[in-house]
C-alpha cells in the first residue's frame, strides 16, 4: 500500500513540475543587456590672438550708449581644428561697452568694447577675454579726425605759367560726428587669453568650412 502511495506522488510531481531538461516555465528575471556608448573627449586650445569674424547683435552709438551697456556678437562661420568642429555659428560672445568718448571739435566719437563670456550652442557658458580688431590698431570704433572748417588762399608763382591762387584748409577743426555700429555689422574679435574647450570627438565630421588657420594666419 505504501509503495502504491509513493508511486502516485511521483506521477503527480512529474506532471506538474517543469522538466529539468526542458524550458523553465518561470525564468528568473535578468538585467537587460544595455550597450553604453563611450564618447571620447578631446581638449582643444584656441590661442591668444585668434581672430573670429562675428556679426554685431546690439546697435551701438555714442549718442545714447553708456559705459557698461551689454553687447552681443555671434560667430559668422564654423571653426574647425584638425577636422573637428569646435565652435559653430550659434556661438555667442557677450561683453560690454568698456569706454566711450563723445565727439569733439576735431574728432569723432569713440566706442571701445570688451568681451568676457562665450555661450556654446548647448547653453554652456565659459569666461573669455576678447577685444575688437580695428583698422586704427587701437581696438576702438570711431575717433576719426575731422577737417578744418575754413579755407585760406595762398598765392603761388610757377615759372613759365605765372601766378595762381590755391586754397588751403585752415582754422578750427569741424565738430566730430557720433560713432555708430548697426546690428548686423561685421566685427573682427580677437582673444586676449587662450580659450580651452573639451569636446567629444565627432567621427562623422565633414570637410572643414573655416579652419583655425583662417581665423589666425599666424597660428602654426
LINJOUR-V54889 format. One record per backbone hydrogen bond with DSSP energy under -0.5 kcal/mol. NH is the residue of the N-H (numbers start at 1). CO is the residue of the C=O. If there is no record, write none. Layout:
BEGIN
NH&CO  NH&CO
END
This chain:
BEGIN
5&1  6&2  7&3  8&4  9&5  10&6  11&7  12&8  13&9  14&10  15&11  16&12  17&13  27&24  34&32  36&34  37&35  39&37  40&38  42&199  44&197  46&195  47&45  49&191  50&47  51&215  52&189  54&52  54&187  55&74  56&185  57&72  58&72  59&57  60&181  62&179  64&61  65&61  68&97  69&66  71&95  73&93  74&55  75&91  76&53  77&53  79&87  80&210  81&84  84&81  86&79  86&84  87&79  91&88  92&119  93&73  94&117  95&71  96&114  97&69  98&96  98&112  99&112  101&110  104&107  106&104  106&174  107&104  108&144  109&177  110&101  111&141  112&99  113&139  114&96  115&130  116&94  117&94  118&126  119&92  120&124  123&120  126&118  128&116  130&115  131&190  132&113  133&188  134&132  137&134  141&111  143&109  146&106  149&172  150&170  152&168  154&152  154&166  156&164  158&162  159&157  161&158  162&158  164&156  166&154  168&152  170&150  174&147  176&104  181&60  184&56  185&182  187&54  189&52  189&187  190&131  191&50  192&129  193&129  195&46  196&194  197&44  199&42  199&197  201&40  203&201  205&202  212&80  214&211  215&211  216&212  219&216
END
